């Protein structure tokens, strides 16, 4: 009973902090360190409470494995130049949930009876690992979503897996994106525009957008290809929720 209570409280705390972190990253491109400090402090409290007054379901070995896996993947994310917030989130999650937050929901009013995660606790029982692998699989589904969106819009191009078209007039209102081409005017007074694809995208600075708006006013260009630049913390949050409520994607497929 105590273990399920800690799992429920941890899930509520983790959900609130990750949702706030995602919102903050999208709006300001920054996340306060207080988010990860709070997550870690609550995690340490739950660990100590579980070890001393819990049912004994958490062992020191499981705790060590979770922290080790979290540290390894945090280092890999840092090595691959992911944001500092992503690294801190992985470490904090490994502390908050050394094992899967498994519990049973029931309600006589709605005749509800549900065991979480739905697919059961995976064999490895390392929540931070399942959160990360789910997040990566969700991130890899983005090209499929872009392809379907562009197919509906009939914007067929080799770039349809990587981005989408948007009107130049809408660029100032958009956030978290990069232009996919570097544009060059071929000669003075010529309507010809040379588009050069740039790997990694072109930053939409005020100067770049101003040049595009000038081309739009001259009737030379109306739309450009852009690629979304969503913070990885959004995928990590999605991975957290899917792991907690559904389970591990890979284990569900293999077992």
Secondary structure as UniProt FT lines:
FT   HELIX           2..28
FT   HELIX           33..53
FT   HELIX           60..79
FT   TURN            80..81
FT   HELIX           84..96
FT   STRAND          103..107
FT   TURN            108..111
FT   STRAND          112..116
FT   TURN            118..119
FT   HELIX           127..140
FT   HELIX           142..153
FT   HELIX           158..161
FT   STRAND          164..167
FT   HELIX           168..173
FT   STRAND          177..185
FT   TURN            188..189
FT   STRAND          193..202
FT   HELIX           206..217
FT   TURN            218..219
FT   STRAND          223..228
FT   HELIX           232..245
FT   HELIX           249..254
//
